[in-house]
Amino acid sequence: MLSATDSRAAQERRWAQAGDFLRTVATVARRELLVELRQPNKLALDLTGHVLGLAPVLLTAWAASGAGLPQSAAVSGTDWLTFILLGYIAFAAYGVASPVISFTGMAFALHDEQIQGTLERSLLAPAPRLAVVLGSGAYYTALYLFHVVTLLLASAFFLGLQVVWTPGTVLLSSAVLVLIFVMSVGLGIISAAVLLTWKDTSLMMILVHRPMLLLSGAYFLIPAIPEPFRTLARLNPIAYAIDAFRGSLTGATILTPLPIDLGVLLLSAIGTLVASLYLFDRLMARWLRTGSLGLY
């Protein structure tokens, strides 16, 4: 039986390990920021690309609104401009909403390190490998949060979104965004695992990015598209995340009632993160065993 002194010492060790983990995450995130600062053109694009990518989305929304689509509007429960803009904003939390910044994110940052020959050294440093991976993702999560907040504020003040601003809706939409960011981190780790294994950006875009965009319902009404795409979109957890975000601010959802959307989002966010960590850990063991991580 542990004495009070032993128990206190064990607790102090756990706190020290947690502190080391967080310091590693912060160090890697700071390093990622320094890398971006040394590439001013890329940094400028990362900070403005979400606005530049909004232009074709706005044109689509205005064209759809001007065309007059009453049956679609009835399904969505809101106007086309609000429907499409909220979809774009929710999708920005995943880092793939804007085609202008398609190659920005955790997966591409780790892939760049692999090309430069520094990734293996980073992951073999005397620090938790998970902290190194999450540190890379921390910078991009902060970047995506900046995208979401600026887009939401700009749309609310200048584009007249039909949303309900109350303390309850703000709190609910914030909770939805937290879960979306959790799922985004999980998808980022999965994308990194795919990219580091196959070392082919085009393959990763085909397997991860493009299906996310095409089957998300961010820019179109899922009930109005033909089969088999309608069923495939309903199987995409990101579609429920975007539907939940819209519903949290407008009260109108498309796929399922808001409580069900939230339940699907909660389960898929946790499941995606857990599955991504397991996948990356297994692949990491294989890379170290075969020595293939540093090969390119």
C-alpha positions as CSV (number, residue, x, y, z in Angstrom):
1,M,0.0,0.0,0.0
2,L,1.4,3.4,-1.0
3,S,2.2,5.8,1.7
4,A,1.0,9.4,1.6
5,T,4.6,10.5,0.6
6,D,4.7,8.0,-2.3
7,S,1.3,9.0,-3.5
8,R,2.3,12.6,-3.4
9,A,5.5,11.9,-5.3
10,A,3.6,9.9,-7.9
11,Q,1.2,12.8,-8.4
12,E,4.0,15.2,-8.7
13,R,5.6,13.0,-11.4
14,R,2.3,12.9,-13.3
15,W,2.1,16.7,-13.1
16,A,5.7,17.0,-14.3
17,Q,5.0,14.7,-17.2
18,A,1.9,16.7,-18.2
19,G,3.9,19.9,-18.0
20,D,6.7,18.5,-20.2
21,F,4.0,17.4,-22.7
22,L,2.4,20.8,-22.9
23,R,5.8,22.5,-23.1
24,T,6.7,20.2,-26.1
25,V,3.4,21.1,-27.8
26,A,4.1,24.8,-27.2
27,T,7.7,24.5,-28.5
28,V,6.7,22.8,-31.7
29,A,3.9,25.2,-32.3
30,R,6.2,28.1,-31.8
31,R,8.7,26.5,-34.2
32,E,5.9,26.1,-36.8
33,L,5.1,29.8,-36.4
34,L,8.7,30.7,-36.9
35,V,8.8,28.6,-40.1
36,E,5.8,30.5,-41.4
37,L,7.3,33.9,-40.5
38,R,10.3,33.1,-42.6
39,Q,7.9,32.6,-45.6
40,P,6.1,35.9,-45.6
41,N,4.2,35.2,-48.9
42,K,2.8,31.9,-47.6
43,L,2.0,33.5,-44.2
44,A,0.1,36.3,-46.0
45,L,-1.8,33.8,-48.0
46,D,-2.6,31.8,-44.9
47,L,-4.0,34.9,-43.3
48,T,-6.0,36.1,-46.2
49,G,-6.7,33.0,-48.3
50,H,-10.0,32.2,-46.5
51,V,-11.3,35.6,-47.6
52,L,-10.0,35.3,-51.2
53,G,-11.7,31.8,-51.4
54,L,-14.9,33.4,-50.2
55,A,-15.4,35.3,-53.5
56,P,-16.6,32.4,-55.7
57,V,-18.7,31.1,-52.8
58,L,-20.4,34.5,-52.5
59,L,-21.0,34.6,-56.3
60,T,-22.6,31.2,-56.1
61,A,-24.8,32.2,-53.2
62,W,-25.9,35.4,-54.9
63,A,-26.6,33.6,-58.2
64,A,-28.6,30.9,-56.4
65,S,-30.6,33.6,-54.5
66,G,-31.3,35.5,-57.7
67,A,-32.4,32.4,-59.6
68,G,-35.1,31.7,-57.1
69,L,-35.2,28.1,-55.9
70,P,-38.3,27.9,-53.6
71,Q,-38.2,24.1,-53.2
72,S,-34.5,24.2,-52.1
73,A,-35.1,27.2,-49.8
74,A,-38.0,25.3,-48.1
75,V,-35.7,22.4,-47.4
76,S,-32.9,24.5,-46.0
77,G,-35.1,26.6,-43.8
78,T,-33.0,29.7,-44.4
79,D,-31.9,31.9,-47.3
80,W,-29.2,30.7,-49.7
81,L,-26.7,33.3,-48.7
82,T,-26.8,32.3,-45.1
83,F,-26.9,28.6,-45.9
84,I,-23.8,28.7,-48.1
85,L,-21.8,31.2,-46.0
86,L,-22.4,29.2,-42.8
87,G,-21.3,26.1,-44.6
88,Y,-18.2,27.8,-45.8
89,I,-17.4,29.1,-42.3
90,A,-17.9,25.7,-40.7
91,F,-15.8,24.1,-43.3
92,A,-13.0,26.6,-42.7
93,A,-12.5,24.9,-39.3
94,Y,-11.2,21.9,-41.2
95,G,-8.7,24.0,-43.2
96,V,-10.0,22.9,-46.6
97,A,-12.8,25.4,-47.3
98,S,-10.7,27.7,-49.4
99,P,-9.2,26.4,-52.6
100,V,-6.6,29.2,-52.3
101,I,-4.9,27.5,-49.3
102,S,-5.4,23.8,-50.2
103,F,-1.9,22.8,-49.2
104,T,-1.8,24.3,-45.7
105,G,-2.2,22.1,-42.6
106,M,-0.6,19.6,-40.3
107,A,-0.2,16.9,-42.9
108,F,1.7,19.2,-45.3
109,A,3.8,20.6,-42.5
110,L,5.0,17.1,-41.4
111,H,5.4,16.1,-45.1
112,D,7.7,19.2,-45.6
113,E,9.8,18.0,-42.7
114,Q,10.0,14.6,-44.2
115,I,11.2,16.0,-47.5
116,Q,13.8,18.1,-45.7
117,G,15.0,15.2,-43.6
118,T,14.2,16.7,-40.2
119,L,11.0,14.7,-39.3
120,E,12.7,11.6,-38.1
121,R,15.1,13.5,-35.9
122,S,12.1,15.4,-34.4
123,L,10.1,12.3,-33.7
124,L,13.2,10.5,-32.2
125,A,13.9,13.4,-29.8
126,P,13.5,12.7,-26.0
127,A,9.9,14.0,-26.0
128,P,6.5,12.4,-26.5
129,R,5.9,11.8,-30.2
130,L,2.3,12.7,-29.8
131,A,3.3,16.1,-28.4
132,V,5.4,16.7,-31.5
133,V,2.5,15.9,-33.8
134,L,0.0,17.9,-31.8
135,G,2.4,20.8,-31.6
136,S,2.4,21.0,-35.4
137,G,-1.4,20.8,-35.4
138,A,-1.7,23.5,-32.7
139,Y,-0.5,26.2,-35.0
140,Y,-2.9,25.3,-37.7
141,T,-5.8,24.9,-35.3
142,A,-5.2,28.5,-34.1
143,L,-5.0,29.5,-37.8
144,Y,-8.3,27.8,-38.6
145,L,-9.9,29.4,-35.5
146,F,-8.8,32.8,-36.8
147,H,-10.4,32.0,-40.2
148,V,-13.7,31.0,-38.6
149,V,-13.9,34.0,-36.3
150,T,-13.0,36.6,-38.9
151,L,-15.3,35.1,-41.5
152,L,-18.2,34.9,-39.0
153,L,-17.7,38.5,-37.9
154,A,-17.3,39.8,-41.4
155,S,-20.4,37.9,-42.7
156,A,-22.5,39.0,-39.7
157,F,-21.6,42.7,-40.0
158,F,-21.3,43.2,-43.8
159,L,-23.3,40.4,-45.5
160,G,-26.5,40.3,-43.3
161,L,-26.6,36.7,-42.3
162,Q,-30.0,35.6,-41.0
163,V,-28.8,34.2,-37.7
164,V,-30.1,34.4,-34.2
165,W,-27.6,36.1,-31.9
166,T,-28.4,35.2,-28.3
167,P,-26.2,34.1,-25.4
168,G,-27.6,30.6,-25.9
169,T,-26.9,30.4,-29.7
170,V,-23.4,31.8,-29.2
171,L,-22.7,29.3,-26.5
172,L,-24.1,26.4,-28.5
173,S,-22.3,27.4,-31.7
174,S,-19.0,27.7,-29.7
175,A,-19.5,24.2,-28.4
176,V,-20.1,22.9,-31.9
177,L,-17.0,24.6,-33.1
178,V,-15.0,23.0,-30.3
179,L,-16.1,19.5,-31.4
180,I,-15.4,20.4,-35.0
181,F,-11.9,21.4,-34.1
182,V,-11.4,18.1,-32.2
183,M,-12.5,16.3,-35.4
184,S,-10.3,18.6,-37.4
185,V,-7.3,17.6,-35.4
186,G,-8.1,13.9,-35.8
187,L,-8.5,14.3,-39.6
188,G,-5.3,16.2,-39.7
189,I,-3.5,13.3,-38.0
190,I,-5.1,10.8,-40.4
191,S,-4.1,13.0,-43.4
192,A,-0.5,13.2,-42.0
193,A,-0.4,9.4,-41.7
194,V,-1.7,8.9,-45.2
195,L,0.8,11.5,-46.6
196,L,3.8,10.3,-44.7
197,T,3.1,6.7,-45.7
198,W,2.5,7.2,-49.4
199,K,4.5,10.4,-49.8
200,D,2.1,11.6,-52.5
201,T,0.2,14.8,-52.0
202,S,-2.1,14.1,-54.9
203,L,-3.2,10.8,-53.4
204,M,-3.8,12.4,-50.1
205,M,-6.0,15.1,-51.7
206,I,-7.9,12.4,-53.6
207,L,-8.5,10.2,-50.5
208,V,-9.1,12.8,-47.8
209,H,-9.6,16.4,-49.0
210,R,-11.7,16.0,-52.1
211,P,-14.2,13.6,-50.5
212,M,-14.5,15.9,-47.5
213,L,-15.5,18.8,-49.8
214,L,-17.7,17.0,-52.3
215,L,-19.7,15.0,-49.7
216,S,-19.9,17.6,-46.9
217,G,-23.0,19.5,-47.9
218,A,-21.2,22.7,-47.2
219,Y,-22.3,24.3,-50.5
220,F,-25.3,22.2,-51.5
221,L,-28.5,20.7,-50.2
222,I,-27.9,17.0,-49.6
223,P,-31.5,16.0,-49.9
224,A,-31.6,17.5,-53.4
225,I,-28.7,15.6,-55.0
226,P,-29.1,12.3,-56.8
227,E,-28.1,8.9,-55.6
228,P,-25.6,7.4,-54.7
229,F,-24.1,10.8,-53.7
230,R,-27.0,11.5,-51.3
231,T,-26.4,8.3,-49.4
232,L,-22.6,8.8,-49.4
233,A,-23.0,12.4,-48.1
234,R,-25.3,11.1,-45.3
235,L,-22.5,8.7,-44.3
236,N,-20.0,11.6,-44.0
237,P,-19.8,12.8,-40.4
238,I,-18.5,16.2,-41.5
239,A,-21.9,16.8,-43.1
240,Y,-23.6,16.5,-39.7
241,A,-21.0,18.8,-38.2
242,I,-21.8,21.5,-40.7
243,D,-25.5,20.9,-40.3
244,A,-25.1,21.2,-36.5
245,F,-23.2,24.5,-36.9
246,R,-25.9,25.9,-39.2
247,G,-28.6,24.7,-36.9
248,S,-27.0,26.2,-33.8
249,L,-27.2,29.7,-35.3
250,T,-30.4,29.5,-37.4
251,G,-32.5,26.9,-35.7
252,A,-32.9,25.0,-39.0
253,T,-31.2,21.8,-39.9
254,I,-31.4,19.6,-43.0
255,L,-30.1,16.1,-42.3
256,T,-31.6,15.4,-38.8
257,P,-32.9,17.4,-35.8
258,L,-30.2,19.4,-34.1
259,P,-29.9,17.1,-31.0
260,I,-29.2,14.2,-33.3
261,D,-26.7,16.2,-35.3
262,L,-24.9,17.1,-32.1
263,G,-24.8,13.5,-30.9
264,V,-23.4,12.4,-34.3
265,L,-20.8,15.2,-34.1
266,L,-19.8,14.3,-30.5
267,L,-19.3,10.6,-31.3
268,S,-17.6,11.2,-34.6
269,A,-15.2,13.9,-33.1
270,I,-14.1,11.6,-30.3
271,G,-14.0,8.5,-32.6
272,T,-12.0,10.4,-35.3
273,L,-9.4,11.6,-32.8
274,V,-9.0,8.2,-31.1
275,A,-8.8,6.4,-34.4
276,S,-6.3,8.8,-35.8
277,L,-4.0,8.5,-32.7
278,Y,-4.2,4.7,-32.9
279,L,-3.4,4.7,-36.7
280,F,-0.5,7.1,-36.4
281,D,1.0,5.1,-33.5
282,R,0.8,1.8,-35.4
283,L,2.3,3.4,-38.5
284,M,5.0,5.1,-36.4
285,A,6.0,1.7,-35.1
286,R,6.2,0.4,-38.6
287,W,8.2,3.4,-39.9
288,L,10.8,3.0,-37.1
289,R,11.0,-0.8,-37.6
290,T,11.5,-0.5,-41.3
291,G,13.4,2.8,-41.4
292,S,11.0,4.1,-44.0
293,L,10.0,7.4,-42.3
294,G,13.1,9.3,-43.5
295,L,13.0,7.8,-47.0
296,Y,11.6,10.0,-49.7
